[in-house]
Amino acid sequence: MIRSLLRRRRAASGLPVPDACTPGRHALATRRLLFYTPVTKLDVWAAISAGADPDAQRWQGNQADQVISDADTRRALLHMGPNGATPRWFIRSNPEAAEPFEPSPEMPEFMVCVRRDTGRYAGYFELDPDKGEIGGNIAPDHRGQGLGTELFLAGAEFAHGHAGLPTVRAGTATENLACRRALERAGFVPAPGPARHTLPDGRQLDTVWYQHEGTASACARP
Ligand SMILES: CC(C)(COP(=O)(O)OP(=O)(O)OC[C@H]1O[C@@H](n2cnc3c(N)ncnc32)[C@H](O)[C@@H]1OP(=O)(O)O)[C@@H](O)C(=O)NCCC(=O)NCCS
């Protein structure tokens, strides 16, 4: 049903796409991606969808109620974007999607990303500023095109140039070659860290750690 509705002629929703940091919110761009602190609930739903598929969950093991479990819903959300890529009828039928998302100081810093060419959602990264650790996902249709490298480049730039951290770390499953390679391509180098990680679903994975160094500074955010 959602897919057949998506085939209807689109009228753009006009949801905002920030392009600069403002108090409490961030924005940054890489060659093909635009990252910003989510503005609406739709931004958050799309980000969750980017890492909720079985291939991503293999490495993340979130509890089922923490992810959007219906594959058609995920695909429909990831077909959208904050501006011209979301049809107005969708917002009319799901008004909650346009409700504002308010970042909270207790949450990790969290940036959704859209492709600059299509305006569609492509993934997200998050940074725990207390631990200085990042993680993230590229949505299934966008994997294997070098965007994971851009994601981690953006994560490092964000950590150093927006969150003011001279060092940012990332841990991943030893067997997750795509993630390891994307981190390495983004300039992360091997670092010491815990050799095992227990996922929320109880599985344990062997892990490797990386870090990225840079000059710490703050962005426009006070
Ligand atoms: C991990 C992830 C972010 C990588 O992003 P991506 O866009 O798929 O990766 P890229 O296209 O930037 O590829 C980066 C490198 O990994 C390699 N690579 C990609 N997929 C691979 C795979 N399945 N196996 C081995 N290497 C792979 C690419 O060839 C590239 O190396 P190269 O530059 O030497 O050619 C993305 O695949 C993803 O979100 N996966 C699902 C969830 C996940 O693993 N999240 C990260 C947890 S740390």
The ligand as an ORCA input file, in Angstrom:
! r2SCAN-3c Opt
* xyz 0 1
  C      29.967     -0.375      7.151
  C      29.424      0.665      6.190
  C      29.198      1.979      6.935
  C      30.466      0.868      5.081
  O      29.957      1.755      4.155
  P      29.971      1.432      2.578
  O      29.455      2.634      1.901
  O      29.258      0.166      2.347
  O      31.514      1.227      2.330
  P      32.393      1.899      1.190
  O      31.688      1.757     -0.116
  O      32.794      3.265      1.637
  O      33.621      0.931      1.166
  C      34.728      1.101      1.983
  C      35.711      0.012      1.690
  O      35.194     -1.241      2.158
  C      35.207     -2.182      1.101
  N      34.018     -2.989      1.270
  C      32.734     -2.603      1.113
  N      31.909     -3.633      1.384
  C      32.712     -4.676      1.713
  C      32.471     -6.021      2.103
  N      31.216     -6.483      2.244
  N      33.542     -6.815      2.361
  C      34.795     -6.348      2.250
  N      35.098     -5.071      1.912
  C      34.068     -4.264      1.632
  C      35.150     -1.365     -0.166
  O      35.688     -2.083     -1.260
  C      36.007     -0.185      0.219
  O      37.367     -0.512      0.150
  P      38.288      0.126     -0.991
  O      38.121      1.619     -0.829
  O      39.632     -0.381     -0.664
  O      37.725     -0.384     -2.276
  C      28.087      0.194      5.531
  O      28.349     -0.918      4.702
  C      27.025     -0.175      6.548
  O      26.394      0.705      7.115
  N      26.843     -1.483      6.739
  C      25.817     -2.015      7.619
  C      26.008     -1.762      9.098
  C      27.418     -1.633      9.600
  O      28.247     -2.485      9.403
  N      27.635     -0.504     10.295
  C      28.901     -0.139     10.812
  C      29.124     -0.685     12.145
  S      30.747     -0.164     12.716
*
